[in-house]
Amino acid sequence: MFSNPRQPIILFVLSFAGMMLGLMLKVLHWPGGQLVTGSMIMVQIIAIVWLIIVVAKTKD
């Protein structure tokens, strides 16, 4: 189920777009910018770890 490397890559790209939104909110000094940016960085870390696990499992 989780052996497709396409899914974490899509998650990473979507979280990158969300992080750009959060950075825009921070630049404009709107509320929630830091929350969005921080949560998207955490999602990117999860996507990278997920991709590493998928690639490591497919090498076996």
C-alpha positions as CSV (number, residue, x, y, z in Angstrom):
1,M,0.0,0.0,0.0
2,F,2.8,2.5,0.9
3,S,5.3,1.1,-1.5
4,N,4.6,3.7,-4.3
5,P,7.3,6.4,-4.3
6,R,4.9,8.7,-6.2
7,Q,2.8,9.4,-3.1
8,P,5.5,11.0,-0.9
9,I,6.8,13.0,-3.8
10,I,3.3,14.5,-4.4
11,L,2.9,15.1,-0.6
12,F,6.3,17.0,-0.7
13,V,5.3,19.1,-3.6
14,L,1.9,20.0,-2.1
15,S,3.6,20.9,1.2
16,F,6.1,23.1,-0.6
17,A,3.2,25.0,-2.2
18,G,1.7,25.3,1.3
19,M,5.0,26.5,2.7
20,M,5.1,29.2,0.0
21,L,1.6,30.3,1.1
22,G,2.8,30.4,4.7
23,L,5.8,32.5,3.8
24,M,3.5,34.9,1.9
25,L,1.4,35.2,5.0
26,K,4.5,36.0,7.1
27,V,5.7,38.6,4.6
28,L,2.3,40.3,4.6
29,H,2.1,40.1,8.4
30,W,-1.2,38.2,8.4
31,P,-2.1,35.9,11.2
32,G,-1.3,32.2,10.8
33,G,1.8,32.5,8.7
34,Q,4.2,31.0,11.2
35,L,1.7,28.1,11.9
36,V,1.3,27.3,8.3
37,T,5.1,27.5,7.6
38,G,5.9,25.3,10.6
39,S,3.4,22.7,9.8
40,M,4.4,22.5,6.2
41,I,8.0,22.0,7.2
42,M,6.9,19.1,9.4
43,V,4.9,17.6,6.5
44,Q,8.0,17.9,4.3
45,I,10.1,16.0,6.9
46,I,7.5,13.3,7.0
47,A,7.4,13.0,3.2
48,I,11.2,12.8,3.0
49,V,11.3,10.1,5.7
50,W,8.5,8.2,4.0
51,L,10.3,8.4,0.6
52,I,13.5,7.1,2.2
53,I,11.6,4.1,3.7
54,V,9.9,3.4,0.3
55,V,13.2,3.5,-1.6
56,A,15.0,1.4,1.0
57,K,12.3,-1.3,0.9
58,T,12.3,-1.5,-2.9
59,K,16.1,-2.1,-2.9
60,D,15.7,-5.4,-1.2
